[in-house]
Amino acid sequence: MSSAGPQRIVVEPAQSVGGELTVPGDKSISHRAAMLASVACGTSRIRGFLSGEDCLATVEACRALGVSIADGGNGELLVEGRGIGGLRAPTRALDLGNSGTGLRLMAGLLAAQPFDVELTGDESLRSRPMVRIADPLAAMGARIDTCDGRAPLRIRGSAGLRGIDYTLPVASAQVKSALLLAGLSAKGTTTLRSPGPTRDHTERMLRSMGVSLDGDVEANIVSLEGPAEPRAFELAVPGDFSSAAFFIVAACLAAHDGMTIRNVGVNPTRTGLLTILRTMGARIELANLTTVGAEPVADLHVRQSELQGIEVPEVLVPLAIDEFPVLFVAAAGAAGQTLVRGAEELRHKECDRLAVMAEALNTLGARARELPDGLLIDGGGLTGGSASSHGDHRVAMALAVASVLAEDSIEVLDTAQVATSFPGFADVAAQAGFSIAGHE
Ligand code: S3P
C-alpha cells in the first residue's frame, strides 16, 4: 500500500494556475479516526481516509494491536473497535514512519495498556522531541522510557493511570491529544491547559463518539473524566486544509482566472493561513460552508492578488503551524518585507523548517534572514535553481509552488516524503497548471 514518491521533482516556471481541484483527506483527522475507532465500542466506518504513508503506518500499528481494519478502497475503512481495554500486545515494535502525530498520539493511547510496547519511526521522527509527552504521561503513572528524549519510546505495561492537571509548555495539539487519549483510560479528571489555541479535532471527534469534555475554549482549557469509552462512529474525512494550502498560495500568486478547491476542512483552529493571507491582501472566499460530522467544510475560491508583506501576528502561529513553508513562499512573492516571529516550534517539525526554508529560498534567489524564532523575508520573486527539501514533505511541496515566482525551473531534491501526506500531489499540481516532472 506504500505510495513512495519520486526522489526529486523538477517544476518549470508556471505562468498561470487555476481550475477546480480537490485534495486528499485530512491527515490529522485520519490518524485520530483510526486510533479512536480502534478503541471504540462497535464497528466504525470511515470515508475519505488519507491513504498517505503516515496514516497507513497508523493503520498498520492498530492492526498490530489486534484491531481488524478492512480497507474497502477509495479511502473507506471499516474498523472493528476492541474497546478501550481490548488492544492486544503487538509482537514487534510499532513503526510510525515519519509521523509525529502517529507516534505521539499512539503513545498516549498505549500508556495505560497492561503490556509492553515499543514505538519507533524513521530517522526524522527519531530526532524529534518526545519528552513533551513522556513527562506528563509519566506524571499520570505511565512507565515510559525515551532514548535521550527521543524515539524509540519503550512503554512498559501499566497498572493504571490517574488524571492530572497539566499546563503544556508549548501550544501543541499532539501533546494535548496524547494526554486526552491517555485520559480515556485514567481514573479521574485529566485537565489540560495550553498557552495558546491548537487544533481541536480530538475534542470534536471524542464528543461525536459520546465522550463528554469540559473546559473553557477561550482559556484553552479542556478536561475529560476517565475512564470513558468512545462509541463507534461514521465519519467522512474532509479535504486537508494543509494540503489545500499549497494551492491556495499558488492561486494567490498566479491564478489570473481564479481557482476553486472543493470540500476542504475549514476548522478555525487550522485556518490561520487564511487570516494571514487576507491581511496580506489575498482574495479568498468560502462557499458552500457546511458541517460534515464534527468539522466545518467549505469550497475555497481564490483569485490572484497583489500580496503585501506583513508582520505576522504571533497569536496566529499555532493556527497556521504547518503552513509556514508555503507562507514563506507567498512572502517571497509579496511586495515588501514579511516578518514571522514566535515560531520556534518550526525547528521541531519533520526538519528544522526555519533553517531549511531560509536556505532554500536564498538558494532560489530570494532574500530570507533566519531569526532564532522566525524568518524575515524580502519579497520580489525568485530566479530558480536546485534546493533540497531535507526530506520534509511540506518543504518539498512549498518549493514546487515557488515555481510560480521563478524565472527558471526549480529542482527540488529529496522529495520522496511528499507521499506521507499528499499522495498524488504531482497529479493535482499538473491539473492546476504546474509543469512538474518526477525523477527517481
Ligand atoms: C498535528 C499537530 C501539529 C502539526 C502536525 C499535526 C496534529 O503538531 O504540526 O503536523 O495532528 O495534532 P504540534 O502539536 O506538535 O504543534
Residues whose N, C-alpha, C, O or C-beta is under 5 A from the ligand:
A	BS01	S3P	S28 T101 A171 S172 A173 Q174 V175 I321 D322
